Amino acid sequence: MASRKNRSGKANRRSPKPTPGSLRARYAAVAARFSAYRWPAIVLAGIVLFVGSIVGGYWLAQKLDTVDGERLARDTIEEMKRGAAPPAVSEPKYARIEDLPGFPKYTEAEPGKPRVTLEEKPRPAARQPQIAAAASSDQAWRRNALPFRDPGGKPLVAIVIDDVGLDRPRSKRAWELPGPMTLSFLPYAKDLGEQTRAARARGHELMLHLPMEPGGRNDPGPGALLVSMPDAELRRRTDSALESFAGFAGVNNHMGSRFTAFKPGMETVLKQLKPRGLMFLDSRTTKDSVGDQVAHELGVPSIVRHVFLDDDESLEAVRRKLAEAEAVARRQGFVVAIGHPHEATLQALQEWLPTVQSKGLALAPATAVLRRRNGWD
């Protein structure tokens, strides 16, 4: 076929159109090449996708972190501009064990059966080595005793306030009362070092209020001594409580109407007090308590509670109990009266304490009653 000439006179040659047969040949050639390298290509594509996903994920995470950081910075700056501060969370304060959330109401006295006033009975004669050891000048009860000069002929009145330390405001009100009194701190109260130093600085003697198992279902609190425990656990819990703060002259039981009647358990506990030279105050939350008896047998210096001031928490009832304590002191020469940082108790004591001297009585720490009871200097 002759080629046409363009205006310049040159021939205009056209490329021949591909035939359908040639396209098929090219496709077949590509397909054959792909088939030959199919698996290497798939592996290479997988590697590329894997690496790309790692790089892309890292980049995306960095981007999101940057965005979150910028948002947090903006929010913080806005809060600072507004002068906003997080609301202060006030920590709850408790005056008594029964005020703790979830704890059953605590009372050692059975309903309608308040604990009776006790008076001293003659103590069985102790062996001389035990008396000498208990009265030794290097005993902790003497070192930590509040300095006190026995007035001789005047009856001694020792006021012991239990359950101190749980509620800071009421505990503070207790140690700000005129003394000397004896304040017994629970070992699981907070800031015991600070609180006990403040109480001692106000002229009060210190004791440890050791939780023990009561007769009912009341909860004595963490770390309580239970009759079901082996000796090793009783020793561990006692040691832990004894390490809770320093400077106390002795120990008295918190609750314990069941445990203090359990002689093997009391022997284990009092054997922990003896080498430390501590005294024991048997709170006598039950008439069946063997605390004072076992202490005497082991040569641990001890005294007992005579009057409970606030089984009935009304103001008039506490006033009557204080008058009863005066009468007991005059009959036997000394009295130990136990109360708690209840509103009525604190108010009654605030009224009564300034009148003690004018009534011919002497307000005294618990260690002074211990010396008077045993005839020790």
C-alpha positions in Angstrom: 0.0 0.0 0.0 1.4 3.3 -1.1 2.0 5.9 1.6 0.4 9.3 1.3 2.5 12.4 1.1 2.0 15.3 3.4 2.3 19.0 2.4 6.0 18.9 2.8 6.2 16.2 0.3 7.4 13.6 2.7 5.7 10.3 3.0 3.4 9.9 6.1 4.0 6.4 7.4 1.5 5.1 10.0 2.4 2.5 12.6 0.7 -0.7 12.0 -2.2 -1.5 14.4 -1.6 -4.3 16.8 -3.4 -7.4 16.0 -5.4 -9.3 18.5 -2.9 -12.1 18.3 0.0 -9.9 19.4 -1.9 -8.7 22.6 -2.6 -12.2 23.6 1.0 -13.0 23.2 2.1 -10.1 25.4 -0.4 -11.0 28.1 0.8 -14.6 28.0 4.4 -13.4 28.4 3.5 -11.2 31.4 1.5 -14.0 33.0 4.3 -16.4 32.5 6.8 -14.1 34.1 4.5 -13.4 37.1 3.9 -17.2 37.5 7.6 -17.7 37.5 8.2 -15.1 40.3 4.9 -15.4 42.1 6.0 -16.6 45.6 9.0 -14.3 45.9 6.7 -11.4 44.9 4.1 -12.4 47.6 6.8 -12.7 50.3 8.3 -9.3 49.3 4.8 -7.7 49.4 4.2 -9.2 52.8 7.5 -7.8 54.2 6.7 -4.4 52.7 3.3 -4.4 54.3 4.7 -5.6 57.7 7.4 -2.9 57.8 5.0 -0.3 56.6 2.4 -1.2 59.3 5.1 -0.9 62.1 6.4 2.4 60.8 2.9 3.7 60.3 1.7 2.6 63.7 4.6 4.2 65.5 4.0 7.4 63.6 0.3 7.3 64.4 1.0 6.7 68.1 3.5 9.5 68.3 0.9 11.8 66.7 -1.8 10.8 69.1 0.5 11.2 72.1 1.4 14.7 70.9 -2.3 15.6 70.5 -3.1 14.2 74.0 -0.1 16.1 75.6 -1.1 19.3 73.9 -4.7 18.9 75.1 -3.6 18.1 78.7 -1.3 21.1 78.7 -4.1 23.4 77.5 -6.5 22.0 80.1 -3.9 22.5 82.9 -3.2 26.1 81.8 -6.9 26.8 81.7 -7.3 25.4 85.2 -4.4 27.5 86.4 -5.9 30.6 84.8 -9.2 29.9 86.6 -7.4 29.3 89.9 -9.2 26.0 90.3 -8.0 23.7 93.0 -9.1 20.1 93.7 -11.6 20.0 96.6 -10.0 19.0 99.9 -11.0 15.6 101.1 -11.6 15.7 104.8 -10.6 12.5 106.6 -13.3 11.2 109.0 -12.6 11.4 112.7 -14.0 9.1 115.2 -14.4 9.5 119.0 -15.1 5.9 119.9 -14.7 2.5 118.4 -18.5 2.2 117.8 -18.3 5.4 115.5 -16.2 3.6 113.0 -18.2 2.8 109.8 -19.5 -0.8 109.7 -18.6 -1.5 113.3 -21.4 -2.7 115.6 -22.3 -0.5 118.6 -19.8 -1.1 121.3 -20.7 -1.6 124.9 -19.1 -4.0 127.4 -22.1 -3.7 129.7 -25.1 -5.9 129.0 -28.3 -3.9 128.4 -29.8 -2.9 131.7 -26.8 -4.4 133.6 -24.1 -1.7 134.0 -20.7 -2.9 135.4 -20.6 -2.8 139.2 -18.2 -0.8 141.3 -15.4 -2.9 142.7 -13.4 -2.5 145.9 -10.1 -4.0 146.9 -9.8 -7.3 148.5 -6.7 -8.5 150.4 -4.1 -9.7 147.9 -2.4 -13.0 148.4 1.2 -12.7 149.7 3.7 -12.5 146.9 7.1 -14.1 146.9 9.8 -11.5 147.8 11.9 -11.8 144.6 8.8 -11.0 142.5 8.0 -7.9 144.6 11.6 -6.7 144.4 11.7 -7.2 140.6 8.4 -5.3 140.1 9.5 -2.5 142.3 12.9 -2.1 140.8 13.9 1.4 139.8 14.9 0.3 136.3 11.4 -0.8 135.4 9.7 0.9 132.5 6.6 1.7 134.6 8.8 3.8 136.9 10.8 5.4 134.1 7.7 6.4 132.2 5.7 7.3 135.3 4.5 10.9 135.6 6.5 12.5 138.4 4.2 12.6 141.5 4.7 13.1 145.2 2.3 11.1 147.3 0.5 13.4 149.7 0.4 10.8 152.4 -2.9 11.0 154.2 -5.0 12.1 151.2 -7.0 9.4 149.2 -5.7 9.1 145.6 -8.1 9.3 142.6 -6.7 8.1 139.3 -8.9 9.0 136.3 -8.1 6.8 133.3 -9.5 7.8 129.9 -9.7 4.9 127.4 -10.1 4.8 123.6 -7.9 7.9 123.2 -6.4 8.6 119.7 -9.2 7.8 117.3 -10.8 11.2 117.2 -8.3 14.0 117.3 -10.6 16.8 118.4 -12.1 14.9 121.4 -8.8 13.3 122.3 -7.3 16.8 122.3 -10.1 18.0 124.6 -9.3 15.1 127.0 -5.6 15.9 127.3 -6.3 19.6 127.7 -8.2 18.9 130.9 -6.3 19.6 134.1 -4.3 16.7 135.3 -2.7 14.6 136.2 -4.8 11.9 134.5 -3.9 8.7 132.7 -4.7 8.5 128.9 -4.8 5.1 127.3 -4.2 5.2 123.5 -5.4 2.5 121.1 -2.5 1.1 119.1 -4.3 1.4 115.7 -5.0 5.2 116.1 -3.1 7.5 113.7 -0.4 9.9 114.5 0.3 8.2 117.9 3.7 9.8 118.3 2.4 13.3 117.9 -0.7 12.7 120.0 1.1 11.0 122.9 3.8 13.7 123.0 1.1 16.4 123.2 -0.8 14.5 126.0 2.4 14.0 128.0 3.4 17.7 127.5 0.0 18.6 129.2 1.0 16.6 132.3 -0.7 13.3 131.8 0.5 9.7 132.1 0.3 7.4 129.1 -0.9 3.8 128.7 -1.5 1.4 125.8 -5.1 0.3 125.4 -4.6 -3.3 124.1 -7.6 -4.7 122.1 -8.9 -8.0 123.4 -11.8 -10.3 122.5 -15.2 -9.3 124.1 -17.9 -11.7 125.2 -20.4 -10.7 122.6 -20.2 -9.9 118.9 -18.7 -6.4 119.3 -15.6 -5.8 117.2 -12.5 -4.7 119.3 -10.7 -3.5 116.2 -7.6 -4.5 114.2 -5.0 -6.7 115.9 -7.2 -7.8 118.8 -6.2 -10.8 120.9 -8.5 -13.7 120.5 -8.9 -16.9 122.6 -8.7 -19.0 119.5 -5.2 -17.8 118.6 -2.0 -19.8 119.2 0.6 -18.4 121.5 2.8 -17.4 118.7 0.1 -15.2 117.2 -0.8 -13.7 120.6 2.9 -12.8 121.1 3.2 -11.3 117.6 0.1 -9.1 118.0 1.1 -8.1 121.5 4.6 -7.1 120.4 3.2 -5.2 117.5 0.9 -3.2 119.8 3.7 -2.6 122.2 5.7 -1.0 119.4 3.0 1.4 118.3 4.3 4.3 120.4 6.8 5.0 123.2 6.7 6.4 126.7 3.8 4.5 128.2 3.9 3.1 131.8 1.6 0.2 131.3 -1.2 -1.6 129.4 -4.8 -2.0 130.1 -7.4 -4.1 128.1 -9.8 -2.6 125.5 -12.9 -4.7 125.8 -11.7 -8.2 126.6 -14.5 -9.6 128.7 -13.9 -13.0 127.1 -10.1 -12.9 126.7 -9.3 -11.6 130.2 -11.2 -14.6 131.6 -8.9 -17.0 129.5 -6.0 -17.7 131.8 -3.6 -19.3 129.2 -4.0 -16.3 126.9 -3.5 -13.8 129.8 -0.4 -15.6 130.8 1.0 -15.3 127.3 0.3 -11.6 127.2 1.6 -10.8 130.7 4.8 -12.7 130.0 5.4 -10.2 127.2 4.9 -7.3 129.6 7.2 -8.6 132.4 10.6 -8.4 130.7 9.7 -4.9 129.5 9.0 -3.8 133.0 5.4 -2.6 132.2 2.5 -2.5 134.6 -1.0 -3.9 133.9 -4.3 -2.3 134.7 -7.1 -4.9 134.6 -10.1 -2.9 133.4 -12.3 -5.7 134.8 -14.8 -5.6 131.9 -16.0 -8.9 133.4 -16.2 -10.2 137.0 -14.5 -13.4 135.7 -11.3 -11.6 134.7 -8.1 -13.3 135.8 -5.8 -10.5 134.7 -4.9 -9.1 138.1 -4.5 -12.6 139.6 -2.2 -13.8 136.8 -0.2 -10.6 136.9 0.4 -11.2 140.7 1.4 -14.8 140.1 3.9 -13.8 137.4 5.3 -10.8 139.3 3.9 -8.2 136.9 3.0 -5.0 138.8 -0.8 -4.5 138.5 -3.8 -2.6 139.6 -7.6 -2.9 138.9 -10.4 -0.7 137.9 -12.9 0.2 140.6 -15.4 2.5 138.9 -16.7 2.9 135.4 -17.8 6.4 134.8 -19.9 6.3 131.7 -21.7 3.0 131.1 -24.6 5.4 131.1 -23.5 8.3 128.9 -25.8 11.0 130.4 -24.2 13.9 132.2 -26.1 13.2 135.4 -25.0 9.6 135.4 -21.4 10.5 135.0 -21.6 13.0 137.8 -23.1 10.3 140.1 -20.2 8.0 139.2 -17.6 10.6 140.0 -19.2 11.0 143.5 -19.1 7.3 143.9 -15.4 7.3 143.0 -14.8 9.8 145.7 -16.5 7.6 148.3 -14.5 4.5 147.2 -11.3 6.5 147.5 -12.1 7.6 151.0 -12.9 4.0 152.1 -9.8 2.2 150.7 -7.3 5.1 150.3 -7.3 5.1 146.4 -9.6 4.5 143.5 -9.1 3.9 139.7 -12.0 5.3 137.6 -12.2 4.6 133.9 -14.0 6.8 131.4 -14.0 7.5 127.7 -13.9 10.7 125.5 -17.7 11.0 125.4 -19.3 14.4 125.4 -20.9 13.9 128.8 -17.7 12.5 130.3 -15.6 15.4 129.1 -18.1 17.9 130.4 -18.5 16.3 133.8 -14.7 16.0 134.2 -14.3 19.7 133.2 -16.6 20.6 136.1 -15.3 18.1 138.6 -11.5 18.1 138.2 -11.0 21.7 139.7 -12.9 20.6 142.8 -10.8 17.5 143.8 -8.3 19.3 146.0 -10.9 21.2 148.0 -12.6 17.8 148.8 -9.5 16.5 150.5 -8.6 14.2 147.6 -5.5 14.0 145.4 -5.7 13.6 141.7 -3.0 11.1 140.8 -1.7 9.1 137.8 -2.2 5.3 137.7 1.4 4.6 138.7 0.8 6.5 142.0 -2.1 4.1 142.8 0.2 1.2 142.0 2.8 2.4 144.5 0.1 3.1 147.1 -1.5 -0.3 146.6 1.7 -2.2 147.1 3.4 0.1 149.7 6.2 1.0 147.3 8.1 4.3 147.5 
